[in-house]
Every structure is written in structure tokens, then in C-alpha cells.
């Protein structure tokens, strides 16, 4: 069907709500094409798209269609999956509560139980709830750290991790088989609340999550002595972190937490920030202001669904340094391993997990403590799969997992990125460096001096719409068919093509990769640096990752600058 035919189909639907009809009427031709040329697809983290009318937008009909697919998947299992049901949570975005209860209404029509949170809750709590309530699946309504016009829909498996590829593919097949989203039937929400098929949950699950989170901190005596009065500034950036982070910090003994109150209220427009992304220094403007007022050592920010955390630390000159996702991962790993070693609780089979595009510095740190690093594809579900494997085989003890995109998980009672846990560890390690008369910035420098000056940069190029998708394909093909022979005048020692599942060494030797297929290319250089390129699974972007190691900070930065210029020249 052409985009014009799809558009007409929506226009002709008599029961279309007024706000969506208005949206259709306001569309110019380019917007029509973008809204209707394709269906919103499931990527590495479910669906994510602009809110509005259209098959390539997120709205009640696209949500109903996805949930109908999930209901059919549950019915196909034929066991007690319907009774076990689905946990549903949502963040502070436009239409989030509506999308959550629409999902519950579709499930109820199939006689499937759902547990819907009474108000907004973070992604990690949804992951926990799936496990805690022994559900078969979970739905999280969120567009994570995307700007205000977006929303999204993530599906979780029974382990509390995002649905692994096998189930996600089956779900996608069911969704695609639904030709008419307008025909998806929904139950009456209020009637099903009364029948108990839709159960509203809240505080009882919060309490259970907070019980589990108590074990995240390693050294309570350290917190008691150096953390109690340590000034921490926290901002939830108008999102769900407000529901748990403040309580978790107080429970752990951090008594001097200041919250950026202007950003503590749920606001779907994220009116105090351009983008609610804790990766960006701009999102810290109000936190820095408050930090200077109260003399805070550390500033932490969580994104709207509280699965990512950003950190800024006080420097000697009184300014705040914005840490990269890799730096946060490195300083966390170092502290967790060191604290367990000092306490005599570091297991012999300790393991850490990271994505293939995250820094090798953490691998170096892990090895120096005798721990094993497992590299997985991008997407936290692959870390969740590893945790599951460790638990089943009893071959390793999980210590921590992370992605350079500001996602961390310490304790595996959650199976997705958990910014609440991360905030607690960041606060504890700030107290640790304070106990030594140092700041977190000093801690990072110590790590570089010990392990080498690792530096990373991610370049994201947004290419939206029909043309953009084609451009992204063309760039990936150019790298595959006619890729560079060296980077920064340094020989390439191995090229890994995760789509072909091959690793080709400089002498032409080919070995097979063991990870599932994924559209990623990675070039490792003779000096230990690497470059990776991959299309984003959640946004219309292609991403280039540069990771180098040098003798000094200046040396590393120079390498990054040179490689970035070469990437730009190659892509043009």
C-alpha cells in the first residue's frame, strides 16, 4: 500500500478521535509520506517514534496493534501465561498513561491479566515487577531520553529483560499479521478493574524494590562517616526517577541530597531542558546552578524513565566536569571490584559485561582484579541473557554490566539498565574519594595513570525519513565494500563484521564470531584503538564510535580528532 492509500484509510475511518483527525488535516505532503510510508518497527528496544497520526507514528492504534500481537503470542504458548499476565508501567510523556491502559484493555479482551502501575514509574521498577509478580511479560511505555514529541513501547520477557531476538521476532510476526489496527478490540477498563483482570499496583511494589536496592551499596560504614553530610545534587529531569531515587538515597544514609525542585515535577514537555538527556551537559544547567549554591561534590541526573544516569563532578577550580558514559563505567567498576576485594567478598569467578562499543578500559580494570569481561551486542537484553546464563550454569558471579550510552546495572534483581542503583553507587564512590581527600575527577585521573589514557567519542548522524534510511544503508555498504585500509596512519589488525559474523585479520585469516547477527562493523588497530559503525536500533541515526588509548590525555584527544576527520571525509 502506498503512503497516500494508507493516509486515506486513516482519513476514512469514522471513529478516529478528533485530535488525530486534526493531525491528519494539518499534514503537508512530506509529513504525510513520513507518517505513512512504513510501519513503526520493533528495534533493539521495542518501538519508538513521534506521537501523532500514522502507521509510522506512535498512537493508540499502533499501541493496540502491538499489544494485540503480544496477546496472540501469549495465547500461542498454551500454558498458564494468561494467568501470570503482564506488568505495565509508563513514564511522564504525553499519552503515556493512555497507552498503558489501552494495552491493558487489549490484553483483557483476551482474558489476560495485567498489573498496571497507578502512576508513573521507572523502567527498572517495571523490570523488577515482571520478576517479582512472576509475570510472563512486561510493557514499558517510554521514549527513554528522546525529546518531548516522542513516545515509545518496550516489551519485556519473563526474566525481566527486554525481549530477546527470538521472542521479539515472533512478536513482530504476530504484529505484522494484523492488517487493520482499527479493528483491534478493547475491553472496558473500569469494568475489568472491577473484575480484577486489570489490577492497579503501586506502593507495595515500590517497597519491595527499595528492599532489594538496600544491597547495592557495599560499605555502609564509609557512607555513615563520609556520605551523610556530603552534598549531592539530584535531578530527575521531569521524569520517573523522582519516584524512587530520593527514597533510595535517604535509605542508604545520604542525608544531604538536594533535589532540583523545578525538575522534580513530571512534565511531558520537559520545559526546563531542550532535551531530557543526561548524556548532555546542557541538561545539567539547573543542577550546576544548585550545585554551586550548596557546594555539591557530585551532581547526578536520570533520564525520564530512569534507566540512564549522567554524572558531573566538582573540579579543583570549582567548575563541574561532565563524565562520559565510559568514564562512569570505569570508575564504578574500579570501585566495586576494589571495595569487594578490600572486604574479602570478591568471588573467584567474578564477571562483568559490557557492549562491544563500550570502552576496553573496563576490561583492563576487570582483568587486573582477576575478573572476566564478557562483550555482548548493543542492547541491555544481551547483558540480561548473560546474567541468566550465569545463574543457570553457576559458572560466574555477576558484578556489574554497562553500556557506554549511560546504562548500568549492579544487582541483577533488575534485568535492564537501572539508574536508581547507579545513583547509589555514584554517591558511595564519591564518599570513598572524599574519604581519601580526593574528588571523583581525581579518581578518573588515577585510573588513567594506572591503566592508560583511554578516550572515546561517539558521533551520531541523524538521517530521518525515507531518504535517511537509504543513506544509512548506503554508508554501511560503502564501509563493507570499500572500507578504509588504515585509520590515523595505523594499520587495521582485525575487521569484525557482526552481520556476517566474521572476524578478518590483516593476514586474511577469517574466524567466526559467536554473537547473534547485528549490523555492526568494528575495526581494531595495531595500537589498541578501535572504530565501530552501526545504525541505531531506536532512532533514525547512524553512529560512529571511536575508542583510543594514548600515553597522555593530549595524545588520546589528538588521535580522536584525526580519526573523526577521516570518518567525516569517508562518509561524504
FENMOKA-V860164 format. One line per field, one symbol per residue. ss: DSSP state (H for helix, E for strand, L for the rest). psi: psi as a letter, one per 40 degrees, with the letter a starting at -180 (. if undefined). burial: 1 if it has 9 or more other C-alpha atoms within 8 Angstrom, else 0. Layout:
# FENMOKA-V860164
ss = ???
psi = ???
burial = ???
This chain:
# FENMOKA-V860164
ss = LLHHHHHHHHHHLLLLLHHHHHHHHLLLHHHHHHHHLLLLLLELLEEEEEELLLLLLELHHHHHHHHHHHHHHHHHHLLLHHHHLEEEEELLLLLHHHHHHHHHHHHHHLLLLEEEELLLLLHHHHHHHHHHLLLLEEEEELLLLLLLLEEEEEEELLLLLELLHHHHHHHHHHHHLLLLHHHLLLLLHHHHHHHLLEEEELHHHHHHHHHHHHHHLLLHHHHHHHHLLLLEEEELLLLHHHHLHHHHHHHHLLLLEEELHHHLLLLLLLLLLLLLLLLLHHHHHHHHHHHHHHLLLEEEEELLLLLEEEEEEELLLLLEEELLHHHHHHHHHHHHHHHHHHHLLLLLLEEEEEELLLLLHHHHHHHHLLLEEEEELLLHHHHHHHHHHHHHHLLLEEEEEEELLLEEELLLLLLLLLHHHHHHHHHHHHHHHHHLLLLHHHHHHHHHHHHLEEEEEEEEEELLHHHHHHHHHHHHHHHHHHLLLEELLEEEEEEEELLLLEEEELLLLEEELLLLLLLEEEEEELLLLEEEEEELLLLLEEEEEEEEEELLHHHHHHHHHHHHHHHHHHHL
psi = hidddddddddehdehiddddddddehidddddddeeiihihadfaihiihaiidfihiddddddddddddddddedebeddddahhhiiaeiheddddddddddddddefhiihhidaiiiddddddddddefidiihhhifbeiideiiahihiaeeeiihiddddddddddddehdgdeehiiihddddddeedhhhibddddddddddededidgddddddeddehhhhhhefeaedddddddddddeehefhhhgddeeihheefeeidhfhedhddeedddddddddefidihihiidefeihihiihideeihhhiiddddddddddddddddddefehidfiiiiiieeiiedddddddeeeihhhhiihheddddddddddddefdihhdiiiieffhihchfeifihhdddddddddddddddddefiidddddddddddeighiihhhhhhgiaddddddddddddddddfiidihffhihdihhhedefihhideehhihieiihighhhhhideeiihihiiieeigihhhhhhihaeiddddddddddddddddddd.
burial = 00110110011000000001101100100001111111010100111111111111111111111111111111100000110111111111110110111111111110011111100111111111111001111111111111010111111111111111000101111110010010010110100110001111110011001101110110010111011101111111111111111101110111111001001111110100111111100011001101100001111111111111111111100001111111111111111111111000010011111110111011111110001110011111111111111110000111111111011111100111111111111111111111100111101100110011111100000011000110110011011000000110011111111110111110000000000000111111110011111111010111111111110010111011011101000000
